[in-house]
Amino acid sequence: MIEIRAVQPIHGRRVRLTLSDGTEVERDLSALLHGPLLGQLAQDDDLFAQVRVEYGTLVWPGELDIAPETLIWDGPTPTDEQDRRPAAVLRPRPPFDRRQSWDRAHR
């Protein structure tokens, strides 16, 4: 199973990840940073820069984290992970369209 071993903030809300297989990938996290908790990371440069790796995923002060499978694969870990490599550059998507969710909740 591929895990995140190291992280380096690059610019904006982009990070460079070093994975357990030695691969380095870049991720633009801006689309994931919304809502009352993760939204703090979108607004606060200093807080975002405090990112670190714990237990194979990214974490920030205040018990903020993002699921590693989202950061590595942009979704669930694939069943053919042994034969695949994560995309070199990726902008992970939110797990759902926030607009559609709001519309459904307010019908």
DODO-483979 format. One record per atom (N, C-alpha, C, O): residue number from 1; atom name; x, y, z. Coordinates in steps of 0.05 Angstrom, whole numbers. Example, Ala and Ser with C-alpha at 12.3 -4.5 7.8 and 13.67 -1.06 7.14 Angstrom:
REM residues 2
+-----+----+--------+--------+--------+
!   i ! at !     c1 !     c2 !     c3 !
+-----+----+--------+--------+--------+
!   1 !  N !    264 !   -114 !    156 !
!   1 ! CA !    246 !    -90 !    156 !
!   1 !  C !    264 !    -66 !    156 !
!   1 !  O !    285 !    -66 !    169 !
!   2 !  N !    257 !    -45 !    142 !
!   2 ! CA !    273 !    -21 !    143 !
!   2 !  C !    258 !      1 !    157 !
!   2 !  O !    268 !     23 !    161 !
+-----+----+--------+--------+--------+
REM end
This chain:
REM residues 107
+-----+----+--------+--------+--------+
!   i ! at !     c1 !     c2 !     c3 !
+-----+----+--------+--------+--------+
!   1 !  N !     17 !    -24 !      0 !
!   1 ! CA !      0 !      0 !      0 !
!   1 !  C !     18 !     25 !      0 !
!   1 !  O !     36 !     28 !     17 !
!   2 !  N !     13 !     43 !    -19 !
!   2 ! CA !     28 !     67 !    -20 !
!   2 !  C !     18 !     87 !      1 !
!   2 !  O !     -6 !     91 !      4 !
!   3 !  N !     37 !     99 !     15 !
!   3 ! CA !     31 !    119 !     35 !
!   3 !  C !     47 !    145 !     30 !
!   3 !  O !     66 !    145 !     14 !
!   4 !  N !     38 !    166 !     42 !
!   4 ! CA !     53 !    191 !     41 !
!   4 !  C !     75 !    191 !     62 !
!   4 !  O !     70 !    185 !     85 !
!   5 !  N !    100 !    197 !     54 !
!   5 ! CA !    122 !    196 !     72 !
!   5 !  C !    132 !    225 !     79 !
!   5 !  O !    141 !    229 !    102 !
!   6 !  N !    129 !    244 !     60 !
!   6 ! CA !    139 !    271 !     66 !
!   6 !  C !    121 !    291 !     50 !
!   6 !  O !    110 !    284 !     29 !
!   7 !  N !    120 !    315 !     60 !
!   7 ! CA !    105 !    336 !     46 !
!   7 !  C !    121 !    362 !     47 !
!   7 !  O !    135 !    368 !     66 !
!   8 !  N !    117 !    378 !     26 !
!   8 ! CA !    130 !    404 !     24 !
!   8 !  C !    109 !    423 !     11 !
!   8 !  O !    101 !    419 !    -11 !
!   9 !  N !    100 !    444 !     26 !
!   9 ! CA !     83 !    464 !     13 !
!   9 !  C !     98 !    478 !     -9 !
!   9 !  O !    122 !    484 !     -6 !
!  10 !  N !     85 !    482 !    -32 !
!  10 ! CA !     99 !    495 !    -54 !
!  10 !  C !     91 !    524 !    -57 !
!  10 !  O !    106 !    542 !    -50 !
!  11 !  N !     67 !    529 !    -67 !
!  11 ! CA !     56 !    556 !    -69 !
!  11 !  C !     26 !    554 !    -70 !
!  11 !  O !     15 !    533 !    -78 !
!  12 !  N !     12 !    575 !    -61 !
!  12 ! CA !    -17 !    574 !    -60 !
!  12 !  C !    -25 !    551 !    -42 !
!  12 !  O !    -16 !    549 !    -19 !
!  13 !  N !    -42 !    534 !    -52 !
!  13 ! CA !    -51 !    510 !    -37 !
!  13 !  C !    -41 !    485 !    -50 !
!  13 !  O !    -54 !    464 !    -50 !
!  14 !  N !    -17 !    486 !    -62 !
!  14 ! CA !     -4 !    463 !    -74 !
!  14 !  C !     17 !    451 !    -55 !
!  14 !  O !     30 !    466 !    -40 !
!  15 !  N !     20 !    425 !    -57 !
!  15 ! CA !     40 !    411 !    -41 !
!  15 !  C !     55 !    391 !    -58 !
!  15 !  O !     44 !    381 !    -78 !
!  16 !  N !     79 !    385 !    -51 !
!  16 ! CA !     94 !    364 !    -63 !
!  16 !  C !     95 !    341 !    -43 !
!  16 !  O !    104 !    345 !    -20 !
!  17 !  N !     86 !    317 !    -52 !
!  17 ! CA !     86 !    294 !    -34 !
!  17 !  C !    107 !    274 !    -43 !
!  17 !  O !    111 !    269 !    -67 !
!  18 !  N !    121 !    263 !    -24 !
!  18 ! CA !    139 !    240 !    -29 !
!  18 !  C !    124 !    215 !    -18 !
!  18 !  O !    117 !    214 !      5 !
!  19 !  N !    121 !    196 !    -36 !
!  19 ! CA !    106 !    172 !    -29 !
!  19 !  C !    125 !    149 !    -21 !
!  19 !  O !    149 !    151 !    -26 !
!  20 !  N !    114 !    129 !     -8 !
!  20 ! CA !    130 !    107 !      3 !
!  20 !  C !    145 !     91 !    -19 !
!  20 !  O !    164 !     77 !    -12 !
!  21 !  N !    136 !     93 !    -44 !
!  21 ! CA !    151 !     79 !    -65 !
!  21 !  C !    172 !     97 !    -78 !
!  21 !  O !    184 !     89 !    -98 !
!  22 !  N !    176 !    121 !    -67 !
!  22 ! CA !    196 !    140 !    -77 !
!  22 !  C !    186 !    160 !    -97 !
!  22 !  O !    200 !    179 !   -104 !
!  23 !  N !    162 !    156 !   -106 !
!  23 ! CA !    150 !    175 !   -126 !
!  23 !  C !    145 !    202 !   -113 !
!  23 !  O !    136 !    203 !    -90 !
!  24 !  N !    150 !    223 !   -128 !
!  24 ! CA !    142 !    250 !   -119 !
!  24 !  C !    120 !    260 !   -137 !
!  24 !  O !    121 !    258 !   -161 !
!  25 !  N !     99 !    271 !   -124 !
!  25 ! CA !     76 !    281 !   -139 !
!  25 !  C !     68 !    308 !   -128 !
!  25 !  O !     74 !    314 !   -105 !
!  26 !  N !     55 !    324 !   -144 !
!  26 ! CA !     44 !    350 !   -135 !
!  26 !  C !     14 !    349 !   -135 !
!  26 !  O !      1 !    337 !   -152 !
!  27 !  N !      3 !    362 !   -115 !
!  27 ! CA !    -26 !    362 !   -112 !
!  27 !  C !    -35 !    391 !   -106 !
!  27 !  O !    -24 !    404 !    -89 !
!  28 !  N !    -55 !    400 !   -120 !
!  28 ! CA !    -68 !    426 !   -115 !
!  28 !  C !    -92 !    419 !    -97 !
!  28 !  O !   -112 !    407 !   -107 !
!  29 !  N !    -92 !    428 !    -72 !
!  29 ! CA !   -113 !    420 !    -53 !
!  29 !  C !   -135 !    441 !    -51 !
!  29 !  O !   -154 !    437 !    -36 !
!  30 !  N !   -134 !    462 !    -67 !
!  30 ! CA !   -153 !    484 !    -64 !
!  30 !  C !   -182 !    475 !    -66 !
!  30 !  O !   -199 !    486 !    -52 !
!  31 !  N !   -189 !    456 !    -83 !
!  31 ! CA !   -217 !    448 !    -86 !
!  31 !  C !   -227 !    432 !    -62 !
!  31 !  O !   -251 !    429 !    -58 !
!  32 !  N !   -209 !    422 !    -45 !
!  32 ! CA !   -217 !    407 !    -22 !
!  32 !  C !   -220 !    424 !      3 !
!  32 !  O !   -231 !    414 !     23 !
!  33 !  N !   -210 !    448 !      3 !
!  33 ! CA !   -209 !    464 !     27 !
!  33 !  C !   -233 !    483 !     29 !
!  33 !  O !   -232 !    506 !     23 !
!  34 !  N !   -255 !    471 !     38 !
!  34 ! CA !   -280 !    486 !     42 !
!  34 !  C !   -294 !    476 !     67 !
!  34 !  O !   -286 !    455 !     78 !
!  35 !  N !   -313 !    490 !     76 !
!  35 ! CA !   -328 !    483 !    100 !
!  35 !  C !   -316 !    495 !    125 !
!  35 !  O !   -296 !    509 !    123 !
!  36 !  N !   -329 !    490 !    147 !
!  36 ! CA !   -321 !    503 !    172 !
!  36 !  C !   -293 !    495 !    182 !
!  36 !  O !   -280 !    510 !    196 !
!  37 !  N !   -284 !    470 !    176 !
!  37 ! CA !   -258 !    461 !    186 !
!  37 !  C !   -236 !    466 !    165 !
!  37 !  O !   -218 !    482 !    170 !
!  38 !  N !   -238 !    452 !    143 !
!  38 ! CA !   -217 !    454 !    123 !
!  38 !  C !   -216 !    481 !    110 !
!  38 !  O !   -196 !    489 !     98 !
!  39 !  N !   -238 !    496 !    111 !
!  39 ! CA !   -239 !    523 !    100 !
!  39 !  C !   -218 !    541 !    113 !
!  39 !  O !   -209 !    561 !    101 !
!  40 !  N !   -211 !    535 !    138 !
!  40 ! CA !   -190 !    551 !    152 !
!  40 !  C !   -164 !    550 !    137 !
!  40 !  O !   -149 !    569 !    136 !
!  41 !  N !   -158 !    527 !    125 !
!  41 ! CA !   -133 !    523 !    110 !
!  41 !  C !   -133 !    540 !     84 !
!  41 !  O !   -112 !    548 !     75 !
!  42 !  N !   -156 !    545 !     73 !
!  42 ! CA !   -158 !    561 !     49 !
!  42 !  C !   -153 !    590 !     55 !
!  42 !  O !   -143 !    605 !     38 !
!  43 !  N !   -160 !    599 !     79 !
!  43 ! CA !   -158 !    627 !     87 !
!  43 !  C !   -132 !    635 !    100 !
!  43 !  O !   -124 !    658 !     99 !
!  44 !  N !   -118 !    616 !    113 !
!  44 ! CA !    -96 !    622 !    130 !
!  44 !  C !    -70 !    610 !    119 !
!  44 !  O !    -65 !    586 !    122 !
!  45 !  N !    -53 !    626 !    107 !
!  45 ! CA !    -28 !    617 !     95 !
!  45 !  C !     -9 !    604 !    116 !
!  45 !  O !      3 !    583 !    111 !
!  46 !  N !     -8 !    616 !    140 !
!  46 ! CA !     10 !    606 !    161 !
!  46 !  C !      0 !    578 !    170 !
!  46 !  O !     17 !    560 !    175 !
!  47 !  N !    -26 !    575 !    174 !
!  47 ! CA !    -36 !    549 !    182 !
!  47 !  C !    -31 !    528 !    161 !
!  47 !  O !    -23 !    506 !    167 !
!  48 !  N !    -36 !    535 !    135 !
!  48 ! CA !    -32 !    515 !    114 !
!  48 !  C !     -2 !    506 !    113 !
!  48 !  O !      3 !    483 !    108 !
!  49 !  N !     16 !    525 !    118 !
!  49 ! CA !     45 !    519 !    117 !
!  49 !  C !     54 !    500 !    139 !
!  49 !  O !     76 !    490 !    138 !
!  50 !  N !     37 !    496 !    160 !
!  50 ! CA !     44 !    478 !    182 !
!  50 !  C !     38 !    449 !    176 !
!  50 !  O !     38 !    433 !    194 !
!  51 !  N !     32 !    443 !    151 !
!  51 ! CA !     25 !    415 !    144 !
!  51 !  C !     49 !    397 !    150 !
!  51 !  O !     72 !    404 !    148 !
!  52 !  N !     42 !    372 !    159 !
!  52 ! CA !     61 !    352 !    164 !
!  52 !  C !     49 !    325 !    158 !
!  52 !  O !     25 !    323 !    153 !
!  53 !  N !     65 !    304 !    159 !
!  53 ! CA !     56 !    277 !    154 !
!  53 !  C !     54 !    261 !    180 !
!  53 !  O !     73 !    261 !    195 !
!  54 !  N !     31 !    249 !    185 !
!  54 ! CA !     27 !    231 !    207 !
!  54 !  C !     12 !    207 !    197 !
!  54 !  O !     -9 !    210 !    184 !
!  55 !  N !     21 !    183 !    203 !
!  55 ! CA !      7 !    158 !    196 !
!  55 !  C !      0 !    157 !    167 !
!  55 !  O !    -21 !    147 !    159 !
!  56 !  N !     17 !    168 !    150 !
!  56 ! CA !     14 !    165 !    121 !
!  56 !  C !     -5 !    185 !    108 !
!  56 !  O !    -11 !    182 !     84 !
!  57 !  N !    -13 !    206 !    122 !
!  57 ! CA !    -29 !    226 !    109 !
!  57 !  C !    -21 !    254 !    119 !
!  57 !  O !     -5 !    256 !    137 !
!  58 !  N !    -33 !    275 !    107 !
!  58 ! CA !    -27 !    302 !    115 !
!  58 !  C !    -44 !    311 !    138 !
!  58 !  O !    -68 !    305 !    138 !
!  59 !  N !    -32 !    324 !    157 !
!  59 ! CA !    -47 !    335 !    180 !
!  59 !  C !    -37 !    364 !    185 !
!  59 !  O !    -15 !    372 !    178 !
!  60 !  N !    -55 !    379 !    198 !
!  60 ! CA !    -50 !    406 !    207 !
!  60 !  C !    -58 !    409 !    236 !
!  60 !  O !    -73 !    393 !    246 !
!  61 !  N !    -48 !    430 !    249 !
!  61 ! CA !    -57 !    435 !    277 !
!  61 !  C !    -88 !    437 !    278 !
!  61 !  O !   -101 !    445 !    259 !
!  62 !  N !    -99 !    429 !    300 !
!  62 ! CA !   -128 !    430 !    303 !
!  62 !  C !   -141 !    404 !    294 !
!  62 !  O !   -166 !    403 !    289 !
!  63 !  N !   -125 !    383 !    291 !
!  63 ! CA !   -135 !    357 !    283 !
!  63 !  C !   -148 !    357 !    256 !
!  63 !  O !   -168 !    343 !    251 !
!  64 !  N !   -137 !    373 !    237 !
!  64 ! CA !   -147 !    374 !    210 !
!  64 !  C !   -130 !    354 !    193 !
!  64 !  O !   -106 !    353 !    196 !
!  65 !  N !   -144 !    339 !    176 !
!  65 ! CA !   -130 !    320 !    158 !
!  65 !  C !   -147 !    315 !    134 !
!  65 !  O !   -171 !    322 !    133 !
!  66 !  N !   -134 !    303 !    114 !
!  66 ! CA !   -148 !    296 !     89 !
!  66 !  C !   -141 !    266 !     84 !
!  66 !  O !   -118 !    258 !     88 !
!  67 !  N !   -161 !    250 !     76 !
!  67 ! CA !   -157 !    222 !     72 !
!  67 !  C !   -134 !    217 !     52 !
!  67 !  O !   -134 !    230 !     30 !
!  68 !  N !   -116 !    199 !     58 !
!  68 ! CA !    -93 !    195 !     40 !
!  68 !  C !   -101 !    185 !     12 !
!  68 !  O !    -88 !    192 !     -7 !
!  69 !  N !   -122 !    169 !     10 !
!  69 ! CA !   -130 !    159 !    -16 !
!  69 !  C !   -140 !    181 !    -34 !
!  69 !  O !   -137 !    180 !    -59 !
!  70 !  N !   -151 !    202 !    -22 !
!  70 ! CA !   -159 !    226 !    -38 !
!  70 !  C !   -134 !    240 !    -48 !
!  70 !  O !   -133 !    249 !    -71 !
!  71 !  N !   -114 !    243 !    -31 !
!  71 ! CA !    -90 !    257 !    -38 !
!  71 !  C !    -73 !    242 !    -59 !
!  71 !  O !    -61 !    254 !    -77 !
!  72 !  N !    -72 !    216 !    -56 !
!  72 ! CA !    -55 !    200 !    -74 !
!  72 !  C !    -70 !    193 !   -100 !
!  72 !  O !    -59 !    196 !   -122 !
!  73 !  N !    -95 !    184 !    -98 !
!  73 ! CA !   -109 !    173 !   -121 !
!  73 !  C !   -133 !    189 !   -130 !
!  73 !  O !   -145 !    184 !   -151 !
!  74 !  N !   -141 !    210 !   -115 !
!  74 ! CA !   -165 !    226 !   -121 !
!  74 !  C !   -190 !    208 !   -118 !
!  74 !  O !   -209 !    211 !   -134 !
!  75 !  N !   -190 !    191 !    -99 !
!  75 ! CA !   -213 !    173 !    -94 !
!  75 !  C !   -203 !    148 !    -80 !
!  75 !  O !   -181 !    148 !    -69 !
!  76 !  N !   -219 !    128 !    -79 !
!  76 ! CA !   -212 !    103 !    -65 !
!  76 !  C !   -186 !     91 !    -76 !
!  76 !  O !   -180 !     94 !   -100 !
!  77 !  N !   -171 !     77 !    -60 !
!  77 ! CA !   -147 !     63 !    -69 !
!  77 !  C !   -155 !     43 !    -90 !
!  77 !  O !   -173 !     26 !    -85 !
!  78 !  N !   -143 !     43 !   -114 !
!  78 ! CA !   -150 !     24 !   -135 !
!  78 !  C !   -143 !     -4 !   -128 !
!  78 !  O !   -123 !     -9 !   -113 !
!  79 !  N !   -158 !    -23 !   -138 !
!  79 ! CA !   -152 !    -51 !   -133 !
!  79 !  C !   -127 !    -60 !   -147 !
!  79 !  O !   -114 !    -80 !   -138 !
!  80 !  N !   -119 !    -46 !   -168 !
!  80 ! CA !    -95 !    -54 !   -183 !
!  80 !  C !    -71 !    -35 !   -175 !
!  80 !  O !    -54 !    -29 !   -192 !
!  81 !  N !    -71 !    -26 !   -150 !
!  81 ! CA !    -50 !     -7 !   -141 !
!  81 !  C !    -22 !    -17 !   -147 !
!  81 !  O !     -5 !     -1 !   -153 !
!  82 !  N !    -17 !    -43 !   -145 !
!  82 ! CA !     10 !    -54 !   -150 !
!  82 !  C !     19 !    -48 !   -178 !
!  82 !  O !     44 !    -46 !   -183 !
!  83 !  N !      1 !    -46 !   -197 !
!  83 ! CA !      8 !    -42 !   -225 !
!  83 !  C !      6 !    -13 !   -234 !
!  83 !  O !     13 !     -7 !   -257 !
!  84 !  N !     -3 !      5 !   -217 !
!  84 ! CA !     -7 !     33 !   -224 !
!  84 !  C !     11 !     51 !   -209 !
!  84 !  O !     21 !     44 !   -187 !
!  85 !  N !     15 !     75 !   -219 !
!  85 ! CA !     28 !     96 !   -205 !
!  85 !  C !      9 !    120 !   -204 !
!  85 !  O !     -5 !    125 !   -223 !
!  86 !  N !     10 !    135 !   -182 !
!  86 ! CA !     -7 !    159 !   -181 !
!  86 !  C !      1 !    179 !   -202 !
!  86 !  O !     24 !    180 !   -210 !
!  87 !  N !    -18 !    195 !   -210 !
!  87 ! CA !    -13 !    216 !   -230 !
!  87 !  C !      8 !    235 !   -218 !
!  87 !  O !      8 !    241 !   -194 !
!  88 !  N !     26 !    246 !   -235 !
!  88 ! CA !     47 !    263 !   -226 !
!  88 !  C !     36 !    290 !   -215 !
!  88 !  O !     45 !    300 !   -195 !
!  89 !  N !     16 !    301 !   -229 !
!  89 ! CA !      4 !    326 !   -220 !
!  89 !  C !    -26 !    322 !   -221 !
!  89 !  O !    -37 !    311 !   -240 !
!  90 !  N !    -40 !    330 !   -200 !
!  90 ! CA !    -68 !    325 !   -197 !
!  90 !  C !    -81 !    346 !   -180 !
!  90 !  O !    -69 !    355 !   -161 !
!  91 !  N !   -105 !    353 !   -187 !
!  91 ! CA !   -121 !    371 !   -170 !
!  91 !  C !   -145 !    355 !   -160 !
!  91 !  O !   -165 !    352 !   -173 !
!  92 !  N !   -142 !    343 !   -136 !
!  92 ! CA !   -164 !    326 !   -125 !
!  92 !  C !   -190 !    342 !   -124 !
!  92 !  O !   -191 !    366 !   -119 !
!  93 !  N !   -212 !    327 !   -130 !
!  93 ! CA !   -239 !    339 !   -130 !
!  93 !  C !   -253 !    334 !   -103 !
!  93 !  O !   -247 !    313 !    -90 !
!  94 !  N !   -271 !    351 !    -96 !
!  94 ! CA !   -287 !    345 !    -72 !
!  94 !  C !   -303 !    320 !    -77 !
!  94 !  O !   -308 !    314 !   -100 !
!  95 !  N !   -310 !    305 !    -56 !
!  95 ! CA !   -324 !    280 !    -60 !
!  95 !  C !   -352 !    284 !    -72 !
!  95 !  O !   -364 !    264 !    -81 !
!  96 !  N !   -362 !    308 !    -73 !
!  96 ! CA !   -388 !    313 !    -85 !
!  96 !  C !   -389 !    343 !    -92 !
!  96 !  O !   -373 !    359 !    -83 !
!  97 !  N !   -408 !    349 !   -110 !
!  97 ! CA !   -412 !    377 !   -118 !
!  97 !  C !   -428 !    391 !    -96 !
!  97 !  O !   -451 !    384 !    -91 !
!  98 !  N !   -416 !    411 !    -83 !
!  98 ! CA !   -428 !    424 !    -60 !
!  98 !  C !   -455 !    437 !    -68 !
!  98 !  O !   -473 !    437 !    -52 !
!  99 !  N !   -457 !    447 !    -92 !
!  99 ! CA !   -482 !    460 !   -101 !
!  99 !  C !   -504 !    439 !   -102 !
!  99 !  O !   -526 !    445 !    -92 !
! 100 !  N !   -499 !    416 !   -114 !
! 100 ! CA !   -519 !    395 !   -116 !
! 100 !  C !   -528 !    386 !    -88 !
! 100 !  O !   -552 !    382 !    -83 !
! 101 !  N !   -509 !    383 !    -70 !
! 101 ! CA !   -515 !    375 !    -43 !
! 101 !  C !   -533 !    395 !    -30 !
! 101 !  O !   -553 !    387 !    -17 !
! 102 !  N !   -527 !    421 !    -32 !
! 102 ! CA !   -543 !    442 !    -20 !
! 102 !  C !   -571 !    442 !    -32 !
! 102 !  O !   -591 !    444 !    -18 !
! 103 !  N !   -573 !    438 !    -59 !
! 103 ! CA !   -599 !    438 !    -72 !
! 103 !  C !   -616 !    415 !    -62 !
! 103 !  O !   -640 !    418 !    -56 !
! 104 !  N !   -604 !    391 !    -59 !
! 104 ! CA !   -619 !    368 !    -49 !
! 104 !  C !   -629 !    372 !    -20 !
! 104 !  O !   -651 !    365 !    -13 !
! 105 !  N !   -612 !    385 !     -4 !
! 105 ! CA !   -618 !    389 !     24 !
! 105 !  C !   -640 !    410 !     28 !
! 105 !  O !   -653 !    410 !     49 !
! 106 !  N !   -644 !    427 !      9 !
! 106 ! CA !   -663 !    449 !     12 !
! 106 !  C !   -687 !    447 !     -7 !
! 106 !  O !   -699 !    468 !    -14 !
! 107 !  N !   -694 !    423 !    -15 !
! 107 ! CA !   -718 !    419 !    -32 !
! 107 !  C !   -742 !    417 !    -15 !
! 107 !  O !   -764 !    413 !    -26 !
+-----+----+--------+--------+--------+
REM end
